[in-house]
Amino acid sequence: MNAILEFLQVDSWVEFWWVMFGLFGQLMFTARFLVQWIASERERRSIIPLAFWYFSVGGGLILFTYALYRKDPVFILGQSMGLFIYIRNLWLIHAEKKRA
């Protein structure tokens, strides 16, 4: 087990679980690209399905939390800006549905 901690460059199991949390966020963030790609291939045109934005918010929140824990100002700023955009897109999508 110490080899795993060394490989991930962490000093404790608490750090290990934070890295796992961050990796899960990155996986969610990556899943959004797969969702978008598959949807576009099926339609034979570029589209962005609703799930893309939900994966974006989920992955972004997890990565933002991870960045706060790591106290990484560059990562914090990057994720906070992305979260604003993802949430705004969901807001616009739901507002459009209400108007329709």
N, CA, C and O atoms as CSV, one atom per row, in Angstrom:
chain,resi,resn,atom,element,x,y,z
A,1,MET,N,N,0.810,-1.200,0.000
A,1,MET,CA,C,0.000,0.000,0.000
A,1,MET,C,C,0.852,1.263,0.000
A,1,MET,O,O,0.444,2.283,-0.555
A,2,ASN,N,N,2.004,1.208,0.601
A,2,ASN,CA,C,2.880,2.382,0.603
A,2,ASN,C,C,3.329,2.742,-0.803
A,2,ASN,O,O,3.589,3.909,-1.096
A,3,ALA,N,N,3.421,1.737,-1.680
A,3,ALA,CA,C,3.796,2.001,-3.071
A,3,ALA,C,C,2.740,2.867,-3.753
A,3,ALA,O,O,3.071,3.727,-4.569
A,4,ILE,N,N,1.458,2.639,-3.416
A,4,ILE,CA,C,0.379,3.455,-3.984
A,4,ILE,C,C,0.517,4.898,-3.515
A,4,ILE,O,O,0.402,5.832,-4.308
A,5,LEU,N,N,0.765,5.070,-2.216
A,5,LEU,CA,C,0.928,6.424,-1.677
A,5,LEU,C,C,2.122,7.129,-2.323
A,5,LEU,O,O,2.054,8.313,-2.653
A,6,GLU,N,N,3.200,6.392,-2.496
A,6,GLU,CA,C,4.379,6.968,-3.147
A,6,GLU,C,C,4.091,7.340,-4.592
A,6,GLU,O,O,4.459,8.423,-5.047
A,7,PHE,N,N,3.430,6.436,-5.312
A,7,PHE,CA,C,3.119,6.688,-6.725
A,7,PHE,C,C,2.269,7.951,-6.882
A,7,PHE,O,O,2.493,8.746,-7.794
A,8,LEU,N,N,1.302,8.128,-5.995
A,8,LEU,CA,C,0.418,9.296,-6.062
A,8,LEU,C,C,1.031,10.527,-5.398
A,8,LEU,O,O,0.442,11.608,-5.426
A,9,GLN,N,N,2.197,10.366,-4.808
A,9,GLN,CA,C,2.923,11.439,-4.133
A,9,GLN,C,C,2.094,12.079,-3.022
A,9,GLN,O,O,1.961,13.300,-2.935
A,10,VAL,N,N,1.546,11.213,-2.181
A,10,VAL,CA,C,0.791,11.668,-1.018
A,10,VAL,C,C,1.442,11.101,0.244
A,10,VAL,O,O,2.112,10.069,0.213
A,11,ASP,N,N,1.224,11.805,1.348
A,11,ASP,CA,C,1.868,11.423,2.606
A,11,ASP,C,C,0.956,10.674,3.577
A,11,ASP,O,O,1.430,10.133,4.576
A,12,SER,N,N,-0.338,10.639,3.295
A,12,SER,CA,C,-1.264,10.001,4.231
A,12,SER,C,C,-2.472,9.472,3.477
A,12,SER,O,O,-2.669,9.748,2.293
A,13,TRP,N,N,-3.280,8.696,4.210
A,13,TRP,CA,C,-4.511,8.183,3.602
A,13,TRP,C,C,-5.523,9.296,3.379
A,13,TRP,O,O,-6.340,9.215,2.462
A,14,VAL,N,N,-5.480,10.326,4.200
A,14,VAL,CA,C,-6.367,11.481,3.978
A,14,VAL,C,C,-6.028,12.104,2.627
A,14,VAL,O,O,-6.915,12.388,1.823
A,15,GLU,N,N,-4.740,12.312,2.390
A,15,GLU,CA,C,-4.302,12.855,1.095
A,15,GLU,C,C,-4.694,11.923,-0.050
A,15,GLU,O,O,-5.115,12.377,-1.114
A,16,PHE,N,N,-4.553,10.622,0.176
A,16,PHE,CA,C,-4.921,9.641,-0.838
A,16,PHE,C,C,-6.382,9.808,-1.235
A,16,PHE,O,O,-6.700,9.827,-2.424
A,17,TRP,N,N,-7.289,9.931,-0.239
A,17,TRP,CA,C,-8.714,10.062,-0.549
A,17,TRP,C,C,-9.033,11.392,-1.217
A,17,TRP,O,O,-9.966,11.472,-2.015
A,18,TRP,N,N,-8.273,12.434,-0.904
A,18,TRP,CA,C,-8.456,13.703,-1.619
A,18,TRP,C,C,-8.048,13.552,-3.082
A,18,TRP,O,O,-8.710,14.093,-3.968
A,19,VAL,N,N,-6.989,12.838,-3.336
A,19,VAL,CA,C,-6.565,12.597,-4.723
A,19,VAL,C,C,-7.626,11.762,-5.442
A,19,VAL,O,O,-7.935,12.033,-6.602
A,20,MET,N,N,-8.185,10.756,-4.775
A,20,MET,CA,C,-9.245,9.954,-5.388
A,20,MET,C,C,-10.460,10.823,-5.713
A,20,MET,O,O,-11.074,10.674,-6.770
A,21,PHE,N,N,-10.799,11.726,-4.800
A,21,PHE,CA,C,-11.904,12.668,-5.008
A,21,PHE,C,C,-11.631,13.537,-6.238
A,21,PHE,O,O,-12.508,13.718,-7.083
A,22,GLY,N,N,-10.429,14.066,-6.334
A,22,GLY,CA,C,-10.048,14.882,-7.484
A,22,GLY,C,C,-10.085,14.097,-8.786
A,22,GLY,O,O,-10.530,14.609,-9.813
A,23,LEU,N,N,-9.619,12.859,-8.744
A,23,LEU,CA,C,-9.655,12.015,-9.943
A,23,LEU,C,C,-11.086,11.701,-10.366
A,23,LEU,O,O,-11.382,11.643,-11.559
A,24,PHE,N,N,-11.972,11.499,-9.396
A,24,PHE,CA,C,-13.384,11.271,-9.714
A,24,PHE,C,C,-13.981,12.501,-10.402
A,24,PHE,O,O,-14.734,12.372,-11.367
A,25,GLY,N,N,-13.645,13.682,-9.907
A,25,GLY,CA,C,-14.104,14.914,-10.545
A,25,GLY,C,C,-13.595,15.021,-11.973
A,25,GLY,O,O,-14.326,15.432,-12.873
A,26,GLN,N,N,-12.349,14.652,-12.171
A,26,GLN,CA,C,-11.775,14.700,-13.516
A,26,GLN,C,C,-12.460,13.689,-14.430
A,26,GLN,O,O,-12.668,13.961,-15.612
A,27,LEU,N,N,-12.811,12.519,-13.885
A,27,LEU,CA,C,-13.551,11.524,-14.670
A,27,LEU,C,C,-14.918,12.045,-15.093
A,27,LEU,O,O,-15.333,11.850,-16.235
A,28,MET,N,N,-15.614,12.704,-14.181
A,28,MET,CA,C,-16.917,13.286,-14.516
A,28,MET,C,C,-16.753,14.350,-15.595
A,28,MET,O,O,-17.548,14.436,-16.531
A,29,PHE,N,N,-15.725,15.144,-15.448
A,29,PHE,CA,C,-15.453,16.216,-16.402
A,29,PHE,C,C,-15.159,15.618,-17.780
A,29,PHE,O,O,-15.603,16.153,-18.795
A,30,THR,N,N,-14.422,14.524,-17.818
A,30,THR,CA,C,-14.105,13.845,-19.082
A,30,THR,C,C,-15.352,13.206,-19.683
A,30,THR,O,O,-15.502,13.176,-20.904
A,31,ALA,N,N,-16.239,12.700,-18.847
A,31,ALA,CA,C,-17.459,12.045,-19.329
A,31,ALA,C,C,-18.312,12.993,-20.156
A,31,ALA,O,O,-19.013,12.561,-21.072
A,32,ARG,N,N,-18.257,14.280,-19.841
A,32,ARG,CA,C,-19.065,15.231,-20.600
A,32,ARG,C,C,-18.633,15.280,-22.051
A,32,ARG,O,O,-19.470,15.431,-22.941
A,33,PHE,N,N,-17.338,15.156,-22.305
A,33,PHE,CA,C,-16.859,15.152,-23.687
A,33,PHE,C,C,-17.345,13.904,-24.420
A,33,PHE,O,O,-17.716,13.970,-25.592
A,34,LEU,N,N,-17.341,12.774,-23.728
A,34,LEU,CA,C,-17.842,11.536,-24.342
A,34,LEU,C,C,-19.322,11.651,-24.671
A,34,LEU,O,O,-19.756,11.230,-25.744
A,35,VAL,N,N,-20.105,12.224,-23.749
A,35,VAL,CA,C,-21.536,12.413,-23.973
A,35,VAL,C,C,-21.759,13.305,-25.192
A,35,VAL,O,O,-22.593,12.999,-26.043
A,36,GLN,N,N,-21.017,14.404,-25.276
A,36,GLN,CA,C,-21.169,15.336,-26.390
A,36,GLN,C,C,-20.757,14.686,-27.704
A,36,GLN,O,O,-21.441,14.841,-28.715
A,37,TRP,N,N,-19.664,13.973,-27.697
A,37,TRP,CA,C,-19.150,13.335,-28.907
A,37,TRP,C,C,-20.142,12.290,-29.431
A,37,TRP,O,O,-20.463,12.275,-30.619
A,38,ILE,N,N,-20.624,11.421,-28.539
A,38,ILE,CA,C,-21.566,10.369,-28.933
A,38,ILE,C,C,-22.856,10.988,-29.475
A,38,ILE,O,O,-23.372,10.549,-30.502
A,39,ALA,N,N,-23.375,12.005,-28.785
A,39,ALA,CA,C,-24.611,12.657,-29.244
A,39,ALA,C,C,-24.419,13.291,-30.617
A,39,ALA,O,O,-25.295,13.189,-31.476
A,40,SER,N,N,-23.290,13.939,-30.827
A,40,SER,CA,C,-23.012,14.572,-32.123
A,40,SER,C,C,-22.862,13.541,-33.226
A,40,SER,O,O,-23.346,13.745,-34.339
A,41,GLU,N,N,-22.197,12.438,-32.927
A,41,GLU,CA,C,-22.027,11.386,-33.934
A,41,GLU,C,C,-23.382,10.790,-34.323
A,41,GLU,O,O,-23.622,10.507,-35.497
A,42,ARG,N,N,-24.248,10.604,-33.361
A,42,ARG,CA,C,-25.575,10.049,-33.648
A,42,ARG,C,C,-26.390,10.982,-34.534
A,42,ARG,O,O,-27.113,10.532,-35.423
A,43,GLU,N,N,-26.268,12.280,-34.286
A,43,GLU,CA,C,-27.041,13.266,-35.046
A,43,GLU,C,C,-26.343,13.706,-36.337
A,43,GLU,O,O,-26.949,14.355,-37.189
A,44,ARG,N,N,-25.084,13.353,-36.467
A,44,ARG,CA,C,-24.274,13.759,-37.629
A,44,ARG,C,C,-24.134,15.281,-37.722
A,44,ARG,O,O,-23.976,15.843,-38.806
A,45,ARG,N,N,-24.196,15.930,-36.555
A,45,ARG,CA,C,-23.971,17.381,-36.449
A,45,ARG,C,C,-23.544,17.671,-35.015
A,45,ARG,O,O,-23.777,16.866,-34.113
A,46,SER,N,N,-22.933,18.800,-34.817
A,46,SER,CA,C,-22.454,19.140,-33.483
A,46,SER,C,C,-23.616,19.589,-32.599
A,46,SER,O,O,-24.303,20.562,-32.910
A,47,ILE,N,N,-23.824,18.882,-31.514
A,47,ILE,CA,C,-24.855,19.256,-30.549
A,47,ILE,C,C,-24.283,19.139,-29.139
A,47,ILE,O,O,-23.300,18.438,-28.900
A,48,ILE,N,N,-24.919,19.839,-28.226
A,48,ILE,CA,C,-24.518,19.752,-26.822
A,48,ILE,C,C,-25.738,19.322,-26.018
A,48,ILE,O,O,-26.639,20.129,-25.788
A,49,PRO,N,N,-25.781,18.053,-25.584
A,49,PRO,CA,C,-26.933,17.571,-24.807
A,49,PRO,C,C,-26.929,18.132,-23.383
A,49,PRO,O,O,-25.895,18.566,-22.874
A,50,LEU,N,N,-28.088,18.114,-22.763
A,50,LEU,CA,C,-28.246,18.610,-21.396
A,50,LEU,C,C,-27.288,17.917,-20.429
A,50,LEU,O,O,-26.756,18.554,-19.519
A,51,ALA,N,N,-27.067,16.619,-20.621
A,51,ALA,CA,C,-26.163,15.869,-19.733
A,51,ALA,C,C,-24.757,16.469,-19.729
A,51,ALA,O,O,-24.064,16.404,-18.714
A,52,PHE,N,N,-24.330,17.047,-20.844
A,52,PHE,CA,C,-23.014,17.693,-20.920
A,52,PHE,C,C,-22.877,18.754,-19.836
A,52,PHE,O,O,-21.853,18.830,-19.156
A,53,TRP,N,N,-23.931,19.586,-19.675
A,53,TRP,CA,C,-23.872,20.669,-18.700
A,53,TRP,C,C,-23.939,20.148,-17.270
A,53,TRP,O,O,-23.306,20.705,-16.373
A,54,TYR,N,N,-24.708,19.078,-17.054
A,54,TYR,CA,C,-24.765,18.506,-15.703
A,54,TYR,C,C,-23.433,17.848,-15.321
A,54,TYR,O,O,-22.980,17.982,-14.185
A,55,PHE,N,N,-22.811,17.143,-16.259
A,55,PHE,CA,C,-21.481,16.589,-15.984
A,55,PHE,C,C,-20.478,17.721,-15.755
A,55,PHE,O,O,-19.585,17.601,-14.917
A,56,SER,N,N,-20.625,18.812,-16.496
A,56,SER,CA,C,-19.733,19.958,-16.330
A,56,SER,C,C,-19.844,20.541,-14.927
A,56,SER,O,O,-18.832,20.813,-14.282
A,57,VAL,N,N,-21.078,20.732,-14.454
A,57,VAL,CA,C,-21.290,21.269,-13.106
A,57,VAL,C,C,-20.779,20.288,-12.052
A,57,VAL,O,O,-20.082,20.690,-11.121
A,58,GLY,N,N,-21.119,19.009,-12.191
A,58,GLY,CA,C,-20.678,17.996,-11.216
A,58,GLY,C,C,-19.168,17.901,-11.142
A,58,GLY,O,O,-18.586,17.983,-10.061
A,59,GLY,N,N,-18.536,17.729,-12.290
A,59,GLY,CA,C,-17.076,17.647,-12.315
A,59,GLY,C,C,-16.429,18.942,-11.868
A,59,GLY,O,O,-15.434,18.930,-11.143
A,60,GLY,N,N,-16.999,20.067,-12.303
A,60,GLY,CA,C,-16.454,21.373,-11.919
A,60,GLY,C,C,-16.526,21.619,-10.426
A,60,GLY,O,O,-15.576,22.132,-9.834
A,61,LEU,N,N,-17.655,21.256,-9.803
A,61,LEU,CA,C,-17.791,21.421,-8.343
A,61,LEU,C,C,-16.785,20.563,-7.586
A,61,LEU,O,O,-16.158,21.019,-6.629
A,62,ILE,N,N,-16.640,19.328,-8.024
A,62,ILE,CA,C,-15.681,18.441,-7.360
A,62,ILE,C,C,-14.265,18.964,-7.538
A,62,ILE,O,O,-13.496,19.003,-6.577
A,63,LEU,N,N,-13.911,19.365,-8.745
A,63,LEU,CA,C,-12.554,19.878,-8.980
A,63,LEU,C,C,-12.327,21.206,-8.262
A,63,LEU,O,O,-11.218,21.468,-7.796
A,64,PHE,N,N,-13.353,22.047,-8.165
A,64,PHE,CA,C,-13.238,23.302,-7.416
A,64,PHE,C,C,-12.985,23.018,-5.939
A,64,PHE,O,O,-12.132,23.654,-5.318
A,65,THR,N,N,-13.726,22.061,-5.375
A,65,THR,CA,C,-13.532,21.672,-3.972
A,65,THR,C,C,-12.132,21.119,-3.754
A,65,THR,O,O,-11.471,21.446,-2.769
A,66,TYR,N,N,-11.688,20.283,-4.676
A,66,TYR,CA,C,-10.335,19.724,-4.609
A,66,TYR,C,C,-9.297,20.835,-4.682
A,66,TYR,O,O,-8.315,20.814,-3.940
A,67,ALA,N,N,-9.504,21.805,-5.570
A,67,ALA,CA,C,-8.567,22.924,-5.705
A,67,ALA,C,C,-8.518,23.763,-4.428
A,67,ALA,O,O,-7.451,24.232,-4.032
A,68,LEU,N,N,-9.677,23.953,-3.782
A,68,LEU,CA,C,-9.699,24.675,-2.507
A,68,LEU,C,C,-8.877,23.941,-1.463
A,68,LEU,O,O,-8.093,24.547,-0.732
A,69,TYR,N,N,-9.066,22.625,-1.400
A,69,TYR,CA,C,-8.314,21.829,-0.446
A,69,TYR,C,C,-6.815,21.947,-0.708
A,69,TYR,O,O,-6.025,22.075,0.228
A,70,ARG,N,N,-6.425,21.904,-1.985
A,70,ARG,CA,C,-5.014,21.994,-2.355
A,70,ARG,C,C,-4.474,23.428,-2.283
A,70,ARG,O,O,-3.267,23.652,-2.384
A,71,LYS,N,N,-5.378,24.387,-2.107
A,71,LYS,CA,C,-5.020,25.811,-2.025
A,71,LYS,C,C,-4.254,26.263,-3.272
A,71,LYS,O,O,-3.223,26.930,-3.186
A,72,ASP,N,N,-4.787,25.881,-4.424
A,72,ASP,CA,C,-4.166,26.197,-5.706
A,72,ASP,C,C,-4.937,27.340,-6.361
A,72,ASP,O,O,-5.999,27.106,-6.936
A,73,PRO,N,N,-4.424,28.580,-6.287
A,73,PRO,CA,C,-5.179,29.729,-6.791
A,73,PRO,C,C,-5.465,29.678,-8.300
A,73,PRO,O,O,-6.505,30.166,-8.743
A,74,VAL,N,N,-4.570,29.105,-9.076
A,74,VAL,CA,C,-4.790,29.012,-10.521
A,74,VAL,C,C,-5.946,28.052,-10.808
A,74,VAL,O,O,-6.837,28.359,-11.600
A,75,PHE,N,N,-5.923,26.913,-10.172
A,75,PHE,CA,C,-6.954,25.891,-10.328
A,75,PHE,C,C,-8.301,26.407,-9.800
A,75,PHE,O,O,-9.340,26.175,-10.418
A,76,ILE,N,N,-8.279,27.105,-8.661
A,76,ILE,CA,C,-9.498,27.677,-8.070
A,76,ILE,C,C,-10.132,28.668,-9.035
A,76,ILE,O,O,-11.335,28.604,-9.287
A,77,LEU,N,N,-9.344,29.575,-9.570
A,77,LEU,CA,C,-9.854,30.579,-10.502
A,77,LEU,C,C,-10.419,29.927,-11.758
A,77,LEU,O,O,-11.510,30.279,-12.208
A,78,GLY,N,N,-9.686,28.988,-12.318
A,78,GLY,CA,C,-10.130,28.314,-13.536
A,78,GLY,C,C,-11.440,27.576,-13.350
A,78,GLY,O,O,-12.331,27.669,-14.195
A,79,GLN,N,N,-11.568,26.848,-12.260
A,79,GLN,CA,C,-12.793,26.089,-12.023
A,79,GLN,C,C,-13.962,27.005,-11.671
A,79,GLN,O,O,-15.093,26.734,-12.074
A,80,SER,N,N,-13.715,28.074,-10.934
A,80,SER,CA,C,-14.821,28.969,-10.563
A,80,SER,C,C,-15.391,29.660,-11.799
A,80,SER,O,O,-16.606,29.838,-11.892
A,81,MET,N,N,-14.553,30.048,-12.736
A,81,MET,CA,C,-15.044,30.675,-13.968
A,81,MET,C,C,-15.856,29.674,-14.782
A,81,MET,O,O,-16.922,30.006,-15.299
A,82,GLY,N,N,-15.350,28.454,-14.894
A,82,GLY,CA,C,-16.079,27.416,-15.629
A,82,GLY,C,C,-17.431,27.135,-14.992
A,82,GLY,O,O,-18.431,27.017,-15.700
A,83,LEU,N,N,-17.477,27.025,-13.664
A,83,LEU,CA,C,-18.734,26.753,-12.972
A,83,LEU,C,C,-19.773,27.821,-13.269
A,83,LEU,O,O,-20.944,27.510,-13.485
A,84,PHE,N,N,-19.349,29.070,-13.279
A,84,PHE,CA,C,-20.267,30.161,-13.596
A,84,PHE,C,C,-20.886,29.949,-14.981
A,84,PHE,O,O,-22.096,30.095,-15.153
A,85,ILE,N,N,-20.057,29.607,-15.959
A,85,ILE,CA,C,-20.524,29.407,-17.332
A,85,ILE,C,C,-21.459,28.196,-17.430
A,85,ILE,O,O,-22.497,28.273,-18.087
A,86,TYR,N,N,-21.106,27.087,-16.787
A,86,TYR,CA,C,-21.940,25.882,-16.854
A,86,TYR,C,C,-23.309,26.130,-16.223
A,86,TYR,O,O,-24.338,25.755,-16.786
A,87,ILE,N,N,-23.312,26.763,-15.057
A,87,ILE,CA,C,-24.572,27.038,-14.366
A,87,ILE,C,C,-25.409,28.027,-15.170
A,87,ILE,O,O,-26.629,27.881,-15.254
A,88,ARG,N,N,-24.770,29.021,-15.754
A,88,ARG,CA,C,-25.491,29.989,-16.585
A,88,ARG,C,C,-26.129,29.295,-17.790
A,88,ARG,O,O,-27.268,29.603,-18.142
A,89,ASN,N,N,-25.423,28.375,-18.419
A,89,ASN,CA,C,-25.989,27.649,-19.550
A,89,ASN,C,C,-27.202,26.829,-19.126
A,89,ASN,O,O,-28.208,26.803,-19.835
A,90,LEU,N,N,-27.121,26.165,-17.989
A,90,LEU,CA,C,-28.281,25.412,-17.488
A,90,LEU,C,C,-29.449,26.352,-17.202
A,90,LEU,O,O,-30.598,26.029,-17.501
A,91,TRP,N,N,-29.157,27.504,-16.628
A,91,TRP,CA,C,-30.191,28.505,-16.346
A,91,TRP,C,C,-30.894,28.912,-17.640
A,91,TRP,O,O,-32.123,28.945,-17.702
A,92,LEU,N,N,-30.105,29.223,-18.674
A,92,LEU,CA,C,-30.665,29.629,-19.965
A,92,LEU,C,C,-31.497,28.513,-20.601
A,92,LEU,O,O,-32.562,28.775,-21.160
A,93,ILE,N,N,-31.021,27.284,-20.518
A,93,ILE,CA,C,-31.749,26.144,-21.084
A,93,ILE,C,C,-33.098,25.976,-20.388
A,93,ILE,O,O,-34.123,25.807,-21.048
A,94,HIS,N,N,-33.098,26.021,-19.058
A,94,HIS,CA,C,-34.343,25.838,-18.314
A,94,HIS,C,C,-35.288,27.024,-18.501
A,94,HIS,O,O,-36.504,26.835,-18.543
A,95,ALA,N,N,-34.754,28.246,-18.615
A,95,ALA,CA,C,-35.589,29.424,-18.865
A,95,ALA,C,C,-36.250,29.326,-20.232
A,95,ALA,O,O,-37.416,29.689,-20.390
A,96,GLU,N,N,-35.512,28.839,-21.214
A,96,GLU,CA,C,-36.069,28.664,-22.562
A,96,GLU,C,C,-37.207,27.643,-22.552
A,96,GLU,O,O,-38.230,27.836,-23.207
A,97,LYS,N,N,-37.016,26.553,-21.799
A,97,LYS,CA,C,-38.059,25.523,-21.709
A,97,LYS,C,C,-39.328,26.075,-21.053
A,97,LYS,O,O,-40.440,25.719,-21.443
A,98,LYS,N,N,-39.151,26.952,-20.049
A,98,LYS,CA,C,-40.305,27.545,-19.384
A,98,LYS,C,C,-41.083,28.456,-20.336
A,98,LYS,O,O,-42.313,28.492,-20.309
A,99,ARG,N,N,-40.347,29.193,-21.178
A,99,ARG,CA,C,-40.990,30.091,-22.134
A,99,ARG,C,C,-41.733,29.330,-23.226
A,99,ARG,O,O,-42.721,29.825,-23.769
A,100,ALA,N,N,-41.267,28.143,-23.544
A,100,ALA,CA,C,-41.858,27.378,-24.662
A,100,ALA,C,C,-43.162,26.702,-24.309
A,100,ALA,O,O,-43.759,26.032,-25.153
